[in-house]
Amino acid sequence: MQTKPFRIGTRGSPLALAQAHEARDRLMAAHGLPEEMFEIVVMTTTGDRITDRSLAEIGGKGLFTQELELKLLSGDLDLAVHSAKDMATKLPEGLYLSAFLPREDIRDVVIGRTAPKLLELPHGATVGSASLRRQALIRRLRPDIKVVTFRGAVETRLRKLGEGQVDATLLALAGLKRLGKVEVLTDILDPDEFPPAPAQGAIAIESRAGDERTDALLSAINDVPTHHTVSCERGFLAALDGSCRTPIAGYAVCEGDHIRFFGMILTPDGSKVHTITIEGHCRDAEALGTNAGQAIREQAGSTFFSDWS
């Protein structure tokens, strides 16, 4: 019988903590365990420490996870809670994504200071975003807009906006919902026009492969439709060797046993765009995403990535 608390690793931002608490609360409810059976261990990652440069410049998505993953591998943590879109497509050997919580809204939102919508911002306005995907999509819709790198926690970005550093910024609706800050948004973007990052809105739990005790704990809270959609989207990313240097967007929807995926790749200036739609059975979710990635790479041609990477 388990007597020591399960150790849950997380980053220390308000959003990361909200996600870790949601995972803990779901585990408590699923297993009838008291709060003291779970210890939330807060860690600072390289991605948290370096906030003055884009992720592409400092090494990509793994910067938000590597310290937590080392503690998982050493046995100092039993599981780690992440924003699924922060996860590299290739995980360290011995670790895997063992569960997903029910997915939140996948859409992006605008928080506008000088106008509520992207298309209504003044000519030559400045928009802050650290995401190459969002930057490319903004430029696709509004080539006149100046896009500047905007990193930091949600609160930091909202403060910079309030100080007048930019005319608008974009955030994930899921994060605002989890933080109870939905009232700050001024527009919600259509995912067909402005598709999200793969795995946006999903909380992933990472643990050690072969750790049967933790697997048994987590299986009770794994949301199967989210598992399917995120697996499909990550398959798409992996086929494109997706990283923070690549504007890639896409999302999958599960309806019963059927899954439909829409994907998009763009040049950083938003001038060239390729899209793909694919559908099939949920059991084939990852393979469908992989196939979509391979097909869109062929559609775009061999020079599409090399011309600007």
Secondary structure by P-SEA (a helix, b strand, c coil): cccccbbbbbcccaaaaaaaaaaaaaaaaacccccccbbbbbbbcccccccccccccccccccccaaaaaaaaaccccccccccccccccccccccccccccccccbbbbbccccccccccccbbbbbbccaaaaaaaaaacccbbbbbbbccaaaaaaaaaaccccbbbbbaaaaaaaccccccccccccccccccccccbbbbbbbccaaaaaaaacccccaaaaaaaaaaaaaaaaacccccccccccccccccbbbbbbbbbcccccbbbbbbbbccccaaaaaaaaaaaaaaaaaccccccccc
